[in-house]
Amino acid sequence: MPSAAPIPFDPAVAGVLVVDDSVVARAVLARLVDDSARFRTVGAVGSVAAALDFLSRTRVDFILLDVVLPRVDGLTALPELIAAAGDAKIIVVAGSTADGAKNSVRALALGAADTLVKPDVAAMSGRFGAQLIERLERLSARTPDGASRCGKGRAAAVTLPAIGDYDVVAIGASTGGIHALGLLLRALPAGFRSPILVTQHLPASFMPYFAAQLAVLAGRPCEVAAHRLRIRPGRVIVAPGDAHLQCVSIGDHEAAIRLTTAPAASGCLPSVDPMFASVAEVYGARALAVVLSGMGRDGADGARRVHEAGGTVIVQDQASSVVWGMPAAIVSQGFEAATLPPEALGRLIATGRRP
């Protein structure tokens, strides 16, 4: 299908490319975008080939990408589209079925900036339209220092600082965090044995697929946290989507998981703060807290607790973050031991060791 004629770039508004095989869906999505004040549809195409052709000629800020497309599906094409899109953010629009949840997690792991559940065309107005604009606005947000984040940069070479030894790695992340987490985990050596706790902002229905995806990326067992589950070496444990992951001491230098639903200051469920605070209490100076890409400041208070207990806090850098909100909240307090892209964070983590 030939691509639509590009609309001249206007720096005053963010340009959106719609990629969907349904003519009706393209029209509805374009109308929702154009009804907003800050965004405008600059193209609407029905295939990956047409999208790549359009991107070769036109700069865009966002791509709304359907998963089900002719010849080449959206997930298969996602890496190529990310490469062709420059600094544009891709929001994958997936169905609400079980496959939709699985596809959403896969898309985020591959580098999509965000995902959105796609209803029937007849239901695309109202709540879905509001959610769509909210996602676009969230990904358009500026960092606390006023600079827009690009999310595509990578340092060509970095020098790794020295960090202390630790007994546990606790990782907090939100928007853009799944892709960053995958890069970090792949940088860990096969023999890495320290337990890894993860709180990622995701719906509960996504968590089984998220755990399965992390197991593949990390090359080690990964499971969704359960109450009283023991924290053991060589394993990854992720917070469920409907409870905070905390750890408690069970004696003999061992710890287990405690799940709670008490309101967190950040308003998130799960929240990174309770996980970090409990890690500080149980592991003290032998705790390592990691903050990856995400909006807001969830994790900042808990990370301060880790720092005050003598533990180490490291964060993702601005250039590689989709949204540099959570890491920036740490940097603004000045107690981070390192600010690096995800792969370098993984290599840095590997330099610490258990006794």
C-alpha positions as CSV (number, residue, x, y, z in Angstrom):
1,M,0.0,0.0,0.0
2,P,1.5,3.4,-0.9
3,S,2.2,5.7,2.0
4,A,0.2,8.8,2.5
5,A,1.8,12.1,1.4
6,P,3.8,13.5,4.3
7,I,2.6,16.7,5.9
8,P,5.4,19.3,6.4
9,F,7.0,19.2,9.8
10,D,5.8,21.7,12.3
11,P,8.0,22.0,15.4
12,A,5.1,23.5,17.4
13,V,3.3,20.2,17.5
14,A,4.3,16.5,17.8
15,G,3.8,14.5,14.6
16,V,2.3,11.1,14.8
17,L,2.4,8.3,12.2
18,V,-0.4,5.7,12.5
19,V,0.4,2.2,11.3
20,D,-2.7,0.0,11.2
21,D,-4.1,-2.4,8.5
22,S,-7.7,-1.2,9.1
23,V,-8.7,1.9,7.1
24,V,-11.4,2.6,9.7
25,A,-9.0,2.2,12.6
26,R,-6.5,4.5,11.0
27,A,-9.2,7.1,10.5
28,V,-10.3,6.9,14.1
29,L,-6.8,7.0,15.5
30,A,-6.0,10.0,13.3
31,R,-9.1,11.8,14.4
32,L,-8.3,11.2,18.1
33,V,-4.8,12.5,17.6
34,D,-5.9,15.6,15.6
35,D,-8.6,16.5,18.1
36,S,-5.8,17.2,20.7
37,A,-4.0,20.5,20.9
38,R,-0.4,19.1,21.1
39,F,-0.3,16.3,18.5
40,R,-1.1,16.0,14.8
41,T,-1.3,13.0,12.5
42,V,1.4,13.4,9.8
43,G,0.8,10.1,8.1
44,A,-1.4,7.0,8.2
45,V,-0.3,3.7,6.5
46,G,-1.4,0.1,6.5
47,S,1.8,-1.9,6.4
48,V,5.4,-2.1,7.7
49,A,6.8,-1.5,4.2
50,A,4.7,1.7,3.8
51,A,5.8,2.8,7.3
52,L,9.5,2.4,6.5
53,D,9.0,4.2,3.2
54,F,7.3,7.1,5.0
55,L,10.0,7.3,7.7
56,S,12.7,7.5,5.0
57,R,11.1,10.8,3.9
58,T,9.5,12.3,6.9
59,R,10.5,13.0,10.5
60,V,7.9,12.0,13.2
61,D,7.8,12.1,17.0
62,F,5.5,9.1,17.6
63,I,4.4,6.0,15.9
64,L,1.2,4.2,16.8
65,L,1.9,0.6,15.7
66,D,-0.7,-2.1,15.4
67,V,0.6,-5.7,16.0
68,V,-1.5,-7.5,13.4
69,L,-0.3,-6.2,10.0
70,P,-0.1,-7.8,6.5
71,R,3.0,-9.7,5.5
72,V,5.2,-8.5,8.4
73,D,3.6,-8.1,11.8
74,G,4.4,-5.2,14.1
75,L,6.5,-7.1,16.6
76,T,8.7,-8.7,14.0
77,A,9.2,-5.3,12.4
78,L,9.7,-3.4,15.7
79,P,13.5,-3.4,15.8
80,E,13.7,-2.2,12.1
81,L,11.1,0.5,12.8
82,I,12.9,1.7,15.9
83,A,16.1,2.0,13.8
84,A,14.3,3.9,11.1
85,A,12.4,6.1,13.5
86,G,15.3,8.0,14.9
87,D,14.2,9.6,18.2
88,A,10.5,8.8,17.6
89,K,8.8,6.9,20.3
90,I,6.7,3.8,19.3
91,I,3.5,3.0,21.2
92,V,2.3,-0.5,20.3
93,V,-1.4,-0.9,20.2
94,A,-2.3,-4.5,21.2
95,G,-5.6,-6.3,21.8
96,S,-7.0,-7.1,25.2
97,T,-6.7,-10.8,24.9
98,A,-4.1,-13.0,26.6
99,D,-2.0,-12.7,23.4
100,G,-2.4,-9.0,23.7
101,A,-0.7,-9.0,27.2
102,K,2.0,-11.3,25.9
103,N,2.6,-9.1,22.8
104,S,2.7,-6.0,25.0
105,V,5.5,-7.4,27.2
106,R,7.4,-8.6,24.1
107,A,7.0,-5.1,22.5
108,L,8.3,-3.4,25.6
109,A,11.3,-5.8,25.8
110,L,12.1,-5.1,22.2
111,G,12.2,-1.3,22.8
112,A,8.7,0.1,22.4
113,A,8.2,3.2,24.6
114,D,4.8,2.1,25.8
115,T,1.7,-0.1,24.9
116,L,-2.0,0.6,24.8
117,V,-4.9,-1.9,24.8
118,K,-6.8,-1.6,21.6
119,P,-10.6,-1.9,21.8
120,D,-13.0,-2.5,19.0
121,V,-13.1,0.4,16.5
122,A,-16.6,1.3,17.8
123,A,-15.2,1.8,21.3
124,M,-12.1,3.8,20.3
125,S,-13.6,7.1,21.5
126,G,-14.1,8.2,25.1
127,R,-11.8,6.5,27.6
128,F,-9.5,5.0,24.9
129,G,-9.0,8.4,23.3
130,A,-8.2,10.0,26.7
131,Q,-5.7,7.2,27.4
132,L,-4.0,7.6,24.0
133,I,-3.5,11.4,24.5
134,E,-2.3,10.8,28.1
135,R,0.4,8.3,26.9
136,L,1.5,10.7,24.2
137,E,1.7,13.6,26.7
138,R,3.5,11.4,29.3
139,L,6.2,10.5,26.7
140,S,6.4,14.1,25.6
141,A,7.2,15.2,29.2
142,R,10.4,17.0,29.8
143,T,13.0,16.0,32.4
144,P,13.3,18.0,35.6
145,D,16.2,20.0,34.2
146,G,14.0,21.1,31.3
147,A,15.8,19.0,28.6
148,S,13.8,16.7,26.4
149,R,15.0,13.1,26.6
150,C,15.7,11.1,23.4
151,G,15.9,7.6,24.7
152,K,18.1,6.4,21.9
153,G,21.6,7.5,23.0
154,R,24.3,5.2,24.1
155,A,27.7,6.1,25.4
156,A,30.4,4.8,23.1
157,A,32.6,3.9,26.1
158,V,32.3,4.3,29.8
159,T,34.6,3.9,32.8
160,L,33.0,1.8,35.5
161,P,33.5,3.1,39.1
162,A,34.2,0.8,42.0
163,I,31.2,-0.3,44.0
164,G,31.0,-2.3,47.2
165,D,30.1,-5.9,47.6
166,Y,26.4,-6.8,48.1
167,D,24.1,-9.7,48.8
168,V,21.1,-8.6,46.8
169,V,20.2,-6.5,43.8
170,A,16.9,-4.6,43.9
171,I,15.8,-3.0,40.6
172,G,13.0,-0.5,40.2
173,A,11.6,0.7,36.8
174,S,8.6,2.1,35.0
175,T,8.1,3.5,31.4
176,G,11.0,2.3,29.2
177,G,12.2,0.1,32.0
178,I,11.6,-3.4,30.5
179,H,13.9,-2.8,27.5
180,A,16.5,-1.3,29.8
181,L,16.2,-4.2,32.2
182,G,16.7,-6.7,29.4
183,L,19.9,-4.9,28.4
184,L,21.1,-4.9,31.9
185,L,20.4,-8.6,32.5
186,R,22.1,-9.7,29.3
187,A,25.2,-7.9,30.5
188,L,25.5,-10.1,33.6
189,P,27.8,-13.1,33.3
190,A,26.3,-16.6,33.3
191,G,27.8,-17.4,36.6
192,F,26.2,-14.4,38.4
193,R,24.6,-15.7,41.5
194,S,23.2,-12.8,43.6
195,P,19.4,-12.8,43.9
196,I,17.7,-10.0,41.9
197,L,14.4,-8.4,43.0
198,V,12.4,-6.4,40.4
199,T,9.6,-3.9,40.8
200,Q,8.3,-2.9,37.4
201,H,5.1,-0.9,37.0
202,L,2.9,-3.2,35.0
203,P,-0.7,-4.6,35.3
204,A,-1.1,-7.8,37.1
205,S,-2.3,-9.6,34.0
206,F,1.1,-8.9,32.4
207,M,3.3,-10.4,35.2
208,P,3.4,-14.1,34.1
209,Y,4.6,-13.0,30.6
210,F,7.0,-10.5,32.1
211,A,8.5,-13.1,34.3
212,A,8.8,-15.6,31.4
213,Q,10.4,-12.9,29.3
214,L,12.9,-12.0,32.0
215,A,13.9,-15.7,32.5
216,V,14.9,-15.8,28.8
217,L,16.7,-12.5,28.9
218,A,18.5,-13.2,32.2
219,G,19.2,-16.9,31.4
220,R,18.2,-17.8,35.0
221,P,14.9,-18.7,36.8
222,C,12.4,-15.9,37.2
223,E,9.1,-16.0,39.1
224,V,6.4,-13.7,40.2
225,A,6.7,-13.1,44.0
226,A,4.6,-15.0,46.4
227,H,4.1,-14.5,50.1
228,R,6.9,-16.2,52.1
229,L,8.9,-17.2,49.0
230,R,12.5,-17.5,50.0
231,I,15.1,-15.3,48.4
232,R,17.7,-17.6,46.9
233,P,20.9,-17.1,44.9
234,G,20.7,-17.3,41.1
235,R,17.1,-16.3,40.9
236,V,15.0,-13.3,39.8
237,I,11.8,-12.4,41.6
238,V,9.4,-9.8,40.3
239,A,6.7,-8.0,42.2
240,P,3.1,-9.0,41.3
241,G,1.0,-6.3,39.6
242,D,-1.3,-5.9,42.6
243,A,1.1,-5.9,45.6
244,H,4.4,-4.4,46.9
245,L,7.4,-6.7,47.0
246,Q,9.2,-6.5,50.4
247,C,11.8,-8.7,52.0
248,V,12.0,-9.8,55.6
249,S,14.8,-11.6,57.5
250,I,14.0,-15.2,58.5
251,G,17.3,-15.8,60.4
252,D,20.5,-17.5,59.6
253,H,21.3,-14.8,57.0
254,E,18.3,-15.7,54.9
255,A,15.4,-13.6,53.7
256,A,11.9,-14.2,52.3
257,I,9.3,-12.2,50.4
258,R,6.4,-10.4,52.1
259,L,3.6,-9.0,49.9
260,T,1.7,-5.9,51.1
261,T,-0.9,-3.6,49.6
262,A,-0.6,-0.7,52.0
263,P,-0.8,2.7,50.1
264,A,2.6,4.0,49.1
265,A,3.5,7.6,49.0
266,S,4.0,7.4,45.2
267,G,0.5,6.1,44.7
268,C,2.0,3.2,42.7
269,L,1.0,-0.5,43.2
270,P,3.5,-2.1,43.1
271,S,5.8,0.6,44.3
272,V,9.6,0.6,44.3
273,D,9.9,2.5,47.6
274,P,8.7,-0.3,49.9
275,M,11.0,-2.8,48.2
276,F,14.0,-0.5,48.6
277,A,13.1,0.4,52.2
278,S,12.9,-3.3,53.2
279,V,16.1,-4.2,51.4
280,A,17.8,-1.4,53.3
281,E,16.4,-2.8,56.6
282,V,17.3,-6.4,55.9
283,Y,20.6,-6.1,54.0
284,G,21.9,-2.7,55.2
285,A,25.3,-1.9,53.6
286,R,25.2,-5.0,51.5
287,A,22.2,-3.8,49.4
288,L,22.5,-2.6,45.8
289,A,19.6,-0.6,44.5
290,V,19.2,0.2,40.8
291,V,16.7,2.7,39.3
292,L,15.9,2.5,35.6
293,S,13.8,4.6,33.2
294,G,10.4,5.7,34.5
295,M,8.2,8.7,35.1
296,G,7.8,10.3,38.5
297,R,9.9,9.7,41.6
298,D,8.9,6.3,42.8
299,G,12.0,4.7,44.3
300,A,13.6,8.0,45.4
301,D,12.6,7.7,49.1
302,G,13.5,4.0,49.3
303,A,16.8,4.6,47.6
304,R,17.6,7.2,50.1
305,R,17.0,4.6,52.8
306,V,19.4,2.2,51.1
307,H,22.0,5.0,50.9
308,E,21.5,5.9,54.6
309,A,22.0,2.2,55.5
310,G,25.3,2.2,53.8
311,G,24.2,0.5,50.6
312,T,24.8,1.5,47.1
313,V,22.5,3.2,44.6
314,I,23.1,3.3,40.8
315,V,20.8,4.7,38.1
316,Q,20.3,4.7,34.4
317,D,21.6,7.8,32.5
318,Q,19.4,10.4,30.8
319,A,20.5,9.7,27.2
320,S,19.4,6.0,27.3
321,S,16.2,6.6,29.3
322,V,12.8,6.8,27.6
323,V,11.7,8.9,30.5
324,W,14.3,10.2,32.9
325,G,12.1,10.9,35.8
326,M,12.8,8.2,38.4
327,P,16.6,8.2,37.8
328,A,16.6,12.0,37.9
329,A,14.9,12.0,41.3
330,I,17.8,10.1,42.6
331,V,20.4,12.3,40.9
332,S,18.8,15.4,42.3
333,Q,19.5,14.1,45.8
334,G,23.1,13.5,44.9
335,F,23.7,10.0,46.4
336,E,24.0,7.9,43.3
337,A,27.3,6.0,43.0
338,A,27.0,5.8,39.2
339,T,24.8,7.0,36.3
340,L,25.2,4.8,33.3
341,P,23.4,3.2,30.3
342,P,21.8,-0.2,31.1
343,E,24.5,-2.4,29.6
344,A,27.2,-0.6,31.6
345,L,25.1,-0.9,34.7
346,G,25.0,-4.7,34.2
347,R,28.8,-4.8,33.8
348,L,29.2,-2.7,36.9
349,I,26.8,-4.9,38.9
350,A,28.9,-7.9,37.8
351,T,32.0,-6.4,39.5
352,G,30.4,-6.7,42.9
353,R,30.6,-10.0,44.6
354,R,29.2,-12.1,47.4
355,P,31.6,-13.4,50.0
